Amino acid sequence: MKKTLIALTISGLAAFTAFGQDTAKDDLKKSGQDVKDAGKDTGHAAKSAAKGVKKGTKKAVHSTAKETKKGADKVEDKTK
């Protein structure tokens, strides 16, 4: 009885540990999903950076146009 109980316990633990292990195919699937997620994250970061560049460029263009108009107005006043 005692030997049978020990044998069942050992075989049950062995089956449980084997069930929890990933196969090479599972590892490959997980690594593929990780690469896909990394690509998505990179795309989101690039999009966010592009929005920042757009905002900064727009601000610089408007500022430059404002100062150019200011300078043109000064020149016009001097020529009168």
C-alpha positions in Angstrom: 0.0 0.0 0.0 2.8 2.4 1.0 4.8 1.7 -2.2 1.7 2.2 -4.4 1.0 5.5 -2.7 4.6 6.7 -3.2 4.5 5.5 -6.9 1.3 7.4 -7.5 2.6 10.5 -5.9 5.8 10.5 -7.9 4.0 9.8 -11.2 1.5 12.5 -10.4 4.2 15.1 -9.7 6.1 14.0 -12.9 2.9 14.5 -15.0 2.2 17.9 -13.4 5.7 19.2 -14.1 5.7 17.8 -17.7 2.3 19.6 -18.2 3.7 22.9 -17.1 6.7 22.9 -19.5 6.6 24.7 -22.8 7.6 22.9 -26.0 9.9 24.4 -28.6 6.8 25.2 -30.7 5.2 27.2 -27.9 8.5 29.1 -27.3 8.6 29.9 -31.0 5.0 31.2 -30.9 5.7 33.3 -27.9 8.8 34.8 -29.4 6.9 35.6 -32.6 4.2 37.4 -30.6 6.9 39.3 -28.6 8.4 40.5 -31.9 5.0 41.5 -33.2 4.3 43.4 -29.9 7.7 45.2 -30.1 6.9 46.2 -33.7 3.6 47.7 -32.6 5.2 49.6 -29.7 7.8 51.0 -32.1 5.1 52.1 -34.5 3.2 53.9 -31.7 6.4 55.6 -30.5 7.3 56.8 -34.0 3.8 58.2 -34.5 4.0 60.0 -31.2 7.4 61.5 -32.1 6.1 62.6 -35.5 3.2 64.4 -33.8 5.7 66.3 -31.6 7.9 67.2 -34.6 4.8 68.5 -36.4 3.7 70.6 -33.5 7.2 72.1 -33.1 7.6 72.8 -36.8 4.2 74.5 -36.9 5.1 76.7 -33.9 8.4 77.7 -35.5 6.8 78.5 -38.9 4.2 80.7 -37.2 6.8 82.4 -35.1 9.0 83.1 -38.1 6.1 84.4 -40.1 5.1 86.7 -37.2 8.6 88.2 -36.9 8.9 88.5 -40.7 5.7 90.5 -40.8 6.9 92.7 -37.9 10.2 93.4 -39.8 8.3 94.2 -43.0 6.1 96.6 -41.2 9.1 98.4 -39.8 10.6 98.7 -43.3 7.4 100.0 -44.6 7.2 102.6 -41.9 10.7 103.8 -42.6 10.1 104.1 -46.3 7.1 106.4 -45.8 
